[in-house]
């Protein structure tokens, strides 16, 4: 299955200070995305960031207020986006 996830919503972390988001952090709004690394993304689900696979050739890329995640080469045990 060839899908590319694209989100245009802004991820807001519910914490003080400036830091890189990571799985398990609190977040809003629901369904927003961020890149954790070039091959892994983060999706806000139930108020918590969850890792998702972006191992396809497009990887995880943040451009302005858009996040692109290519999950086409996910590995066993990788998280999948809810959408």
Secondary structure in CASP SS format (residue, H / E / C, confidence):
PFRMAT SS
TARGET T0000
AUTHOR 0000-0000-0000
METHOD secondary structure of the structure
MODEL  1
X C 1.00
X C 1.00
X C 1.00
X E 1.00
X E 1.00
X E 1.00
X E 1.00
X C 1.00
X C 1.00
X C 1.00
X C 1.00
X E 1.00
X E 1.00
X C 1.00
X C 1.00
X C 1.00
X C 1.00
X C 1.00
X C 1.00
X C 1.00
X C 1.00
X C 1.00
X C 1.00
X C 1.00
X C 1.00
X E 1.00
X E 1.00
X E 1.00
X C 1.00
X C 1.00
X C 1.00
X C 1.00
X E 1.00
X E 1.00
X E 1.00
X E 1.00
X E 1.00
X C 1.00
X C 1.00
X E 1.00
X E 1.00
X E 1.00
X E 1.00
X E 1.00
X E 1.00
X C 1.00
X C 1.00
X E 1.00
X E 1.00
X E 1.00
X E 1.00
X E 1.00
X E 1.00
X C 1.00
X C 1.00
X C 1.00
X C 1.00
X C 1.00
X C 1.00
X E 1.00
X E 1.00
X E 1.00
X E 1.00
X C 1.00
X C 1.00
X E 1.00
X E 1.00
X E 1.00
X E 1.00
X E 1.00
X C 1.00
X C 1.00
X C 1.00
X C 1.00
X C 1.00
X C 1.00
X C 1.00
X C 1.00
X C 1.00
X C 1.00
X C 1.00
X C 1.00
X C 1.00
END
